[in-house]
Amino acid sequence: MIEQQQYRYIPTELELNGPILSFTSQPTGLSTDHSGIATFTGIATATFPTQVPANPALNSGSISYRWYEVGIGALSNGTNVTGAATTTLTLSNLVSPTDNGRQFYLALDYVPSGDTPNANNEPLNSDTVSLEVLPYISINTQPTSVQVGTNADALFTVDASLSDTSYGNLRYQWQLDQVNLSDSSTVSGSQTPTLTISRSTVGVSSIRVVISNNFADSVTSNEVSLTAVTPRRIIKFESYGTTSTATLLETDIETEFTISSSNLNSDEICLYASEKDVDIEMDLCAGSGSSSGSFSGGEGGYSRIRFTMKKEEEYILRGIKSNTGLFLYRKGSLIAAVGQGGSAGSSGSGGKGGGVNLAGSGGSGSNAGAGGARISIGGLGENGTYGSASGLALTSIYPEDQKATGTNGGQTIKCSKGVYWRNQGKSPCENLGDIKFRLSDGTEVTNSGIISRGFKSGYVINRTAGANNSGAGVGGDGATGGAGGGVGQGGGGGGSGYSDGSVTIVSTQLGGCTGNARVVIREPSLDQVKFTVSRSAGDSNTVTFTKQSGDGPGTITFGPDSATIIVQMSVGAVYTRTSSTNSGPGSLGFRLSGNTLGLDDRQGAGADNDYNDLTITPDRGTFTSDSRYAL
């Protein structure tokens, strides 16, 4: 019996032994760019076995080719495939990552002709080779031009992605005027998606970012401008919700700006001066109580206050979305509040909310709720009481605090306690440093500013209203909450206002606000101050005061003659005595009597100490000492 062999043949003069197929050039794996072209080539031959007698075969047949894709099968020519039945396969319009990792091989078959038989080893497949389609970088959101005051932070961001994340991360390099930036005292994030940069001089520079990856062609963003201008009165707003992204707005307070639920619908709104210290005037208007039948809800408390917002210092406004009392915090400390009006009951109207530093008024009708009591300036404590209308469970109230019972209102606390920050060991009034804002669960709000912060979200005791009996009105929220109406179905009391003493109260009143809670911010108008100057000395004496804060002239000089000096300045402006002159032989002495500053020009030997040689009396504001005046 003849032994079985691979590619069996028998030496003979007949054409019985077919050829043997082999590759003279195997296809090889390759890499190409996205949207590129890939070409695979395989070359084969058909040879006949050597024998005695000589093989008479003429090799008149041909080799057929067919390219295959692993997991797909035989390929056919189409829009992106050519040469599927040739030695050379061409693939076009390749896409990352869809086409990355595809595998191919070339199959051979001998097509006999005449008496030449089939190949002994057909079909024959080539090595399996892989296609690598390299990733590409896309810029999804380009940076945008920024105008900012000198020495204030400008923020540039880019959003980019790599088509195939298995190739690693993107690298970023920001450039100023086409020169690479590195982190310094004025630059941060130079190799991240977000660049923060400040400029000390007025001018225009170009900003762009180069994005790269080891396996992809680098891309360069659009070139945008950084325009540094003289610092403006810009106030930025960040409205927080439950996600890591805030709603952002900004305004130049040369134009009046209103905060309401229509543009910043949140109960935690941050506002800060981004370019310089800004003197502002703020109208606080608390929400009114609900009406019932013919009885009206109490008006919300109203106040106009003024204060200086320090550059990049956090202020938090609470109560806009819930339409209640309004609470204004500087970092973690409550600086001002206005009370919400009480709701009407079936037998009476709600009481009015108190403005800053005012008690709320009681509701009307049978067994109506009392208004929230006034708290002395700066008199709030660290621990407080939720109002009986609060929906917060007793188990969620911290051990040092409590919840009112019956229809009683509660009382807020002087500093926010928070949830996340409490768990981090931070005390209520403690500053947190220059950071982004964090929600109550610790989530960082990624697009919030890096500013000086101290507010701790999640636990502040602003819900101080007293609950109502059936048919009666609920009390209003405030520093002290109004009590709810009792069994006589009277109206609820209005909440009280509050001040810690750090703001200037221009005006404040009981009630005054109807509708929804809102805040108006504007540039303070300048007030007129009349200084009456009297001279009773022969010597010529002058005294000069220089502005330390607020708006008004840089210096005010009194003397040497009697005069009426009229000055326009902002409420809260402060001036201090910086120089004086005397034409006589003695030194000058100063003494404050009531609100009149007196000057004596004969101090020393022979002094008469009458302090009437030059006197200065303002019709507004106060000399707080013989060297300081404040409006």
C-alpha positions in Angstrom: 0.0 0.0 0.0 1.3 3.5 -0.9 2.0 5.6 2.2 -0.3 8.7 2.6 1.6 12.0 2.3 0.8 15.7 2.4 0.6 17.0 -1.2 0.8 13.4 -2.5 2.2 12.9 -6.0 3.5 10.0 -8.1 6.3 10.5 -10.6 4.9 9.9 -14.1 5.0 11.3 -17.6 1.3 12.1 -17.3 0.1 15.5 -16.0 -1.2 14.0 -12.7 0.8 16.1 -10.2 -0.6 19.7 -9.7 1.5 22.7 -8.6 2.2 23.8 -5.1 1.1 27.3 -4.1 3.4 29.6 -2.0 3.8 33.2 -1.0 6.8 35.0 -2.2 5.7 38.1 -0.3 3.4 38.0 2.7 1.0 40.9 3.5 2.2 42.9 6.5 0.3 44.9 9.1 0.3 48.7 8.9 -0.8 51.9 10.6 -2.5 54.8 9.0 -4.1 58.1 10.0 -7.8 58.7 10.4 -9.5 59.2 7.0 -6.4 57.7 5.4 -5.8 54.8 3.0 -4.4 51.4 3.8 -2.9 49.1 1.1 -2.1 45.4 1.8 -0.1 43.4 -0.8 0.5 39.6 -1.1 2.4 37.9 -4.0 2.2 34.2 -4.7 3.6 31.6 -7.2 2.7 28.1 -8.3 5.5 25.6 -8.7 5.5 22.0 -9.8 7.4 19.3 -7.9 10.7 18.1 -9.2 10.5 14.5 -10.5 12.1 11.8 -12.6 11.1 11.6 -15.3 10.7 15.3 -15.8 7.3 16.8 -15.1 5.6 17.5 -18.4 3.2 20.0 -16.8 3.1 23.4 -18.6 1.7 25.4 -15.7 -0.9 26.8 -18.0 -3.4 27.5 -15.1 -3.6 30.7 -13.1 -3.7 31.8 -9.4 -6.9 33.5 -8.2 -6.9 35.9 -5.2 -9.5 36.8 -2.7 -9.1 39.0 0.4 -10.9 38.2 3.6 -11.6 40.1 6.8 -11.6 38.1 10.0 -15.1 37.8 11.4 -16.7 39.2 8.2 -15.7 36.9 5.3 -14.8 37.5 1.7 -14.5 41.1 0.6 -16.0 42.7 -2.5 -15.1 45.9 -4.2 -17.2 48.9 -3.1 -17.0 52.6 -2.1 -14.2 52.0 0.4 -12.7 48.7 -0.9 -10.8 48.1 -4.2 -8.6 45.2 -5.3 -10.6 42.6 -3.3 -9.7 39.9 -5.9 -6.2 41.0 -6.7 -2.8 40.9 -5.0 -3.3 44.4 -3.6 -6.2 45.4 -1.3 -6.8 49.1 -0.9 -9.1 50.4 1.9 -10.1 54.1 2.0 -11.9 56.6 4.2 -10.8 54.8 7.3 -12.3 55.9 10.6 -10.9 55.9 14.2 -11.8 54.0 16.3 -14.3 52.0 14.1 -11.7 50.6 11.7 -8.9 50.2 14.2 -7.9 46.6 14.9 -9.5 45.1 11.8 -7.7 41.9 10.5 -7.3 40.6 7.0 -5.7 37.7 5.1 -5.3 36.8 1.4 -6.6 33.4 0.1 -5.1 31.7 -2.9 -6.7 29.2 -5.3 -5.2 27.6 -8.4 -7.4 27.7 -11.5 -6.3 24.8 -13.7 -6.2 25.0 -17.5 -6.2 22.2 -20.0 -4.8 19.0 -18.5 -3.1 20.8 -15.6 -4.7 19.7 -12.4 -5.5 21.7 -9.3 -2.8 22.7 -6.8 -2.0 20.2 -4.2 -2.3 22.6 -1.3 -5.1 24.9 -2.3 -6.7 26.9 -0.9 -3.7 28.6 0.8 -4.2 31.5 3.2 -1.6 34.2 4.0 -0.6 35.4 7.4 -3.4 37.3 9.2 -2.4 41.0 9.4 -3.9 43.9 11.4 -4.9 47.4 10.5 -4.1 50.2 13.0 -6.0 53.4 12.4 -4.4 56.0 14.6 -6.6 58.4 16.6 -7.3 62.0 15.9 -7.9 65.0 18.2 -11.1 67.0 17.9 -11.8 70.4 19.5 -15.4 70.3 20.6 -15.5 73.8 22.1 -13.0 76.5 21.2 -11.7 79.0 23.7 -13.4 82.5 23.5 -12.0 86.0 23.9 -12.0 87.5 27.4 -11.9 91.1 28.5 -10.9 91.6 32.1 -9.5 94.2 34.4 -5.8 94.4 35.1 -4.6 92.0 37.9 -7.9 90.1 37.7 -8.1 86.5 36.6 -9.2 85.7 33.0 -10.4 82.2 32.4 -9.9 80.3 29.1 -11.3 76.8 28.5 -11.1 74.3 25.7 -13.0 71.0 25.3 -11.2 68.4 23.3 -11.4 64.7 22.8 -9.3 61.8 21.4 -11.2 59.6 19.0 -9.8 56.4 20.6 -9.2 56.7 24.3 -7.1 53.5 24.4 -4.2 55.6 23.1 -3.9 57.5 26.4 -4.6 61.1 27.4 -4.4 64.4 25.7 -1.7 67.0 26.6 -2.3 70.7 26.6 0.0 73.6 26.2 -1.4 77.2 26.4 0.4 80.0 24.7 0.5 83.7 25.2 1.4 85.6 22.0 2.4 82.1 20.6 4.9 81.6 23.4 4.4 78.6 25.7 3.2 79.5 29.2 4.2 77.8 32.5 2.5 78.1 35.9 3.5 81.1 38.0 2.1 83.7 40.3 -0.1 85.0 37.5 -0.7 81.8 35.5 -2.2 78.5 36.5 -3.5 75.5 34.5 -1.0 76.2 31.6 -1.0 72.5 30.8 -4.6 71.7 31.5 -7.9 72.3 29.6 -8.5 75.4 31.7 -6.1 78.4 31.8 -6.3 81.1 34.5 -4.2 84.1 33.8 -3.9 87.8 34.9 -2.2 90.7 33.3 -0.8 93.7 35.2 -0.9 96.2 32.3 -3.6 97.4 30.0 -3.3 95.8 26.5 -4.4 93.0 24.1 -2.6 89.7 23.9 -3.4 86.5 21.9 -4.2 83.2 23.6 -4.3 79.7 22.0 -3.7 76.1 23.1 -1.8 73.3 21.4 -3.3 69.8 22.1 -1.3 66.7 21.5 -1.0 62.9 22.0 1.8 60.5 21.3 -0.1 58.8 18.5 -2.1 61.6 17.0 -1.3 64.8 15.0 -1.3 67.8 17.3 -4.0 70.4 16.8 -4.0 74.1 17.6 -7.1 76.0 18.8 -8.4 79.2 17.4 -6.4 82.2 18.5 -8.5 84.4 20.8 -7.8 87.7 22.5 -7.1 88.5 26.2 -7.9 92.2 26.6 -6.8 93.7 29.9 -8.6 97.0 30.7 -8.7 99.3 33.7 -10.6 97.4 36.4 -14.4 97.8 36.1 -17.2 97.4 38.6 -18.0 93.8 37.4 -20.1 91.6 39.6 -20.2 87.9 38.8 -23.0 85.5 39.7 -23.0 81.8 40.2 -26.4 80.0 40.6 -26.0 76.6 42.2 -28.3 73.6 41.8 -27.7 69.9 42.3 -25.0 69.3 39.7 -21.4 70.2 39.3 -22.2 73.1 36.9 -23.5 76.5 37.9 -25.4 79.0 35.8 -23.1 82.0 35.3 -24.0 85.6 34.7 -22.1 88.9 35.1 -22.9 92.6 35.0 -21.2 95.9 35.3 -23.2 97.7 38.0 -23.0 101.0 36.1 -26.3 99.5 34.9 -28.8 98.4 37.5 -29.2 94.6 37.7 -32.1 92.6 39.2 -31.7 89.1 40.7 -35.0 87.1 40.5 -36.2 83.5 39.9 -36.5 84.4 36.2 -32.7 84.7 35.7 -31.1 83.0 38.7 -33.6 80.4 39.9 -31.7 79.1 42.9 -31.7 79.3 46.7 -27.9 79.5 46.7 -26.5 82.3 44.5 -22.9 83.5 44.8 -22.0 87.0 43.8 -18.5 88.6 43.9 -16.5 91.5 42.6 -14.1 90.0 40.0 -11.8 92.9 39.1 -11.6 95.3 42.1 -13.3 96.3 45.3 -16.8 97.6 44.4 -19.1 99.8 46.5 -22.6 98.6 45.9 -26.1 99.6 46.8 -28.5 96.7 47.2 -32.3 96.6 47.5 -33.5 93.5 49.4 -37.2 92.6 48.8 -38.4 89.5 50.6 -41.3 87.4 49.3 -44.8 88.2 50.4 -47.1 85.7 52.1 -49.9 83.8 50.3 -53.4 85.3 50.2 -56.6 83.5 51.3 -60.0 84.6 49.9 -60.4 88.3 50.7 -57.4 88.4 53.0 -54.0 89.3 51.8 -50.7 87.8 52.5 -48.3 90.1 54.3 -45.8 92.2 52.4 -42.2 91.1 52.4 -39.7 93.3 54.3 -37.8 95.9 52.3 -34.3 97.5 52.8 -31.7 99.4 50.9 -28.2 98.7 52.1 -24.7 99.7 51.0 -21.4 98.0 51.5 -18.1 97.4 49.8 -17.6 94.0 48.1 -13.9 93.1 48.3 -12.4 91.7 45.2 -12.9 88.0 44.8 -14.6 87.6 48.1 -17.7 85.4 48.3 -21.2 86.6 49.1 -24.1 84.1 49.1 -27.8 85.1 48.7 -30.4 82.6 49.8 -34.2 82.6 49.4 -34.8 83.7 45.8 -36.1 80.3 44.4 -38.2 79.5 47.5 -39.6 83.0 47.5 -39.1 83.5 51.2 -37.1 85.8 53.4 -33.8 86.8 52.0 -30.5 86.0 53.7 -27.2 87.6 52.6 -23.9 86.1 53.7 -20.3 87.3 53.5 -18.5 84.0 53.2 -20.0 82.0 56.1 -21.4 84.9 58.1 -24.9 86.3 57.9 -24.6 90.1 57.3 -28.2 91.1 56.4 -31.7 89.6 56.2 -35.2 90.7 55.4 -38.3 88.9 56.6 -41.0 87.2 54.5 -44.6 88.2 54.9 -46.9 85.9 56.8 -49.6 84.1 54.9 -53.3 85.0 55.3 -55.8 82.8 57.1 -59.5 82.3 56.7 -60.2 85.1 59.2 -57.3 87.6 58.7 -54.4 88.8 56.7 -50.7 87.9 57.2 -48.3 90.2 59.0 -45.6 92.1 57.2 -42.0 91.0 57.1 -39.4 93.2 58.8 -36.7 95.0 56.9 -33.1 94.9 57.9 -32.8 95.3 61.7 -36.7 95.4 62.1 -39.1 93.0 63.7 -42.0 91.5 61.7 -45.6 92.4 62.4 -48.3 90.1 63.6 -51.1 88.8 61.4 -54.7 89.9 61.8 -57.8 87.9 62.7 -58.6 85.5 65.5 -55.6 84.0 67.2 -53.3 85.4 64.6 -49.5 84.6 64.6 -47.1 87.0 66.2 -44.4 88.7 64.1 -40.8 87.6 64.4 -38.9 89.4 67.2 -36.1 91.8 66.4 -32.6 90.6 67.1 -30.1 93.2 68.2 -27.3 94.1 65.7 -24.8 91.3 65.7 -26.9 89.4 68.3 -27.3 86.0 66.6 -25.8 83.0 68.2 -24.0 80.0 66.7 -26.9 77.7 67.4 -30.5 78.1 66.4 -34.0 76.8 66.0 -35.9 75.6 62.9 -39.4 76.9 62.7 -42.2 74.5 63.3 -43.2 74.8 59.6 -39.9 73.3 58.6 -40.1 70.0 56.9 -36.7 68.9 58.2 -36.9 65.7 60.3 -35.7 65.9 63.9 -33.1 63.2 63.0 -31.6 65.6 60.5 -31.2 68.5 63.0 -27.8 68.8 64.6 -27.7 68.0 68.4 -26.9 71.6 69.4 -29.9 72.9 67.5 -33.7 72.4 67.8 -37.0 72.7 66.1 -39.9 74.8 67.4 -43.2 73.2 68.2 -46.9 74.2 67.8 -47.1 77.3 65.7 -43.9 78.9 67.0 -41.3 80.3 64.7 -37.6 79.6 65.0 -34.4 81.6 64.8 -31.5 81.5 62.4 -27.8 81.2 63.1 -25.0 83.7 62.6 -22.8 81.4 60.4 -23.5 78.5 58.0 -22.7 75.1 59.4 -23.1 73.0 56.2 -22.9 69.2 55.8 -19.8 68.4 53.8 -17.6 71.0 55.5 -18.9 70.0 59.0 -17.8 66.5 58.2 -14.4 67.9 57.2 -14.0 69.5 60.7 -14.7 73.1 59.6 -16.3 75.4 62.2 -19.3 77.5 61.1 -17.6 80.9 60.8 -14.3 79.5 59.6 -12.9 80.7 56.3 -12.2 78.0 53.6 -9.5 79.7 51.6 -9.3 80.4 47.9 -11.3 77.5 46.4 -14.2 76.6 44.1 -17.7 76.2 45.6 -18.8 72.8 46.9 -22.4 71.6 47.2 -23.7 70.1 50.5 -22.6 66.6 49.5 -19.1 67.8 48.7 -19.5 68.0 44.9 -17.2 70.6 43.5 -18.9 73.1 41.1 -16.3 72.9 38.3 -17.1 76.2 36.6 -17.3 78.3 39.9 -14.6 80.9 40.5 -11.5 80.3 42.7 -12.2 83.0 45.3 -12.0 83.5 49.0 -14.9 81.4 50.4 -16.4 80.5 53.7 -20.0 79.5 53.0 -20.9 75.9 53.9 -23.8 74.6 52.0 -26.6 72.3 53.3 -27.4 73.5 56.8 -28.1 77.2 57.6 -31.4 77.3 59.4 -33.2 79.7 57.1 -36.6 77.9 57.4 -37.8 79.7 60.6 -41.5 80.1 59.9 -44.1 78.9 62.4 -46.6 76.2 61.3 -50.3 77.0 61.1 -53.5 75.3 62.4 -56.0 74.3 59.8 -57.4 77.3 57.9 -54.8 79.7 59.5 -51.8 81.3 57.9 -48.2 80.1 58.0 -45.7 82.5 59.4 -43.0 84.1 57.4 -39.3 83.1 57.3 -36.8 85.6 58.7 -34.0 86.0 61.1 -36.7 85.2 63.6 -39.7 83.4 62.0 -43.2 84.7 62.4 -45.6 82.4 64.3 -48.3 80.7 62.4 -52.0 81.4 63.0 -53.8 79.3 65.6 -57.3 77.8 66.0 -59.0 81.1 65.1 -57.6 80.8 61.6 -55.9 84.2 61.7 -53.0 85.2 59.5 -49.4 84.3 60.2 -46.8 86.7 61.5 -44.1 88.2 59.3 -40.5 87.2 59.7 -37.9 89.7 61.1 -34.9 91.2 59.5 -31.3 91.4 60.7 -28.0 93.1 60.4 -24.6 92.2 61.9 -23.6 95.8 61.8 -21.2 95.6 58.8 -23.5 97.1 56.2 -24.8 100.7 56.0 -28.6 100.8 56.2 -29.8 103.5 53.8 -33.4 102.8 54.4 -35.4 100.0 55.9 -39.1 99.4 56.5 -41.8 97.0 57.6 -43.3 95.4 54.5 -43.0 97.3 51.2 -42.6 94.3 48.9 -45.3 92.4 47.0 -44.8 89.5 44.7 -41.8 87.4 44.5 -38.5 87.8 46.3 -35.9 89.8 44.4 -32.7 91.8 44.8 -31.6 94.9 42.9 -27.9 95.8 42.7 -26.6 99.2 41.5 -23.8 101.6 41.8 -24.4 103.8 44.9 -25.5 107.3 44.1 -23.4 110.1 45.6 -24.8 112.0 48.5 -24.2 115.7 49.2 -22.5 116.7 52.4 -22.2 120.3 53.5 -19.3 121.2 55.8 -19.5 124.5 57.6 -16.1 126.0 58.2 -15.6 128.9 60.7 -12.4 130.9 61.3 -11.7 133.1 64.4 -7.9 133.3 64.3 -5.5 135.7 62.8 -3.1 132.9 61.6 -3.9 131.0 58.5 -4.6 127.4 59.2 -5.6 124.5 57.0 -6.4 120.8 57.5 -6.6 118.1 54.8 -8.5 114.8 54.9 -7.8 112.0 52.4 -10.2 109.4 51.1 -9.6 105.9 52.4 -12.6 104.1 51.0 -15.8 104.8 49.1 -16.5 107.3 46.4 -15.8 111.0 46.5 -13.0 113.5 46.0 -9.5 112.2 46.8 -8.9 115.0 49.3 -10.9 117.7 51.1 -9.0 120.7 52.5 -10.7 123.0 55.1 -9.5 126.6 55.7 -7.9 129.0 56.0 -11.1 131.1 55.7 -14.7 130.6 56.7 -16.7 128.8 54.0 -19.4 126.4 53.2 -17.8 123.4 51.4 -20.2 121.0 49.5 -18.9 117.6 48.7 -20.4 114.7 46.8 -19.6 111.3 48.3 -21.0 107.8 48.7 -22.6 106.6 51.9 -19.9 104.6 53.7 -17.0 106.8 52.4 -14.2 107.3 55.0 -11.7 110.1 55.2 -8.8 110.5 57.5 -6.7 113.6 58.5 -3.4 113.4 56.6 -1.9 116.9 56.8 -2.3 120.4 58.2 -0.6 123.8 57.9 -0.2 126.8 60.3 1.2 130.2 59.5 1.7 131.1 63.2 4.5 130.2 65.7 2.7 127.5 67.6 1.8 123.9 66.8 -1.7 122.8 65.9 -4.0 120.8 68.2 -7.3 119.1 67.4 -10.3 118.3 69.6 -13.7 116.8 68.8 -16.7 118.3 70.5 -19.9 116.6 69.5 -19.7 116.5 65.7 -17.6 119.6 65.4 -13.9 119.3 64.8 -12.0 122.2 66.5 -8.5 123.4 65.7 -6.2 125.4 68.1 -3.2 127.0 66.5 -1.3 128.0 69.7 -0.4 124.8 71.3 2.6 124.9 73.6 3.7 127.9 75.6 1.0 130.5 75.9 -1.8 128.2 74.5 -5.3 129.4 75.0 -6.8 125.9 74.3 -10.0 127.4 72.9 -10.0 125.1 69.8 -12.0 127.6 67.9 -9.4 129.0 65.6 -10.9 126.8 62.8 -14.0 124.7 63.3 -15.5 122.2 60.9 -19.1 120.9 61.2 -20.8 118.5 58.7 -24.5 118.4 58.2 -24.3 114.6 57.5 -22.0 111.8 58.6 -19.8 111.7 61.7 -16.4 112.7 62.9 -15.7 109.4 64.7 -12.4 110.9 66.1 -10.4 114.1 65.6 -8.7 112.4 62.6 -11.5 110.4 60.9 -14.8 111.2 59.2 -17.3 108.7 57.8 -20.6 109.3 55.9 
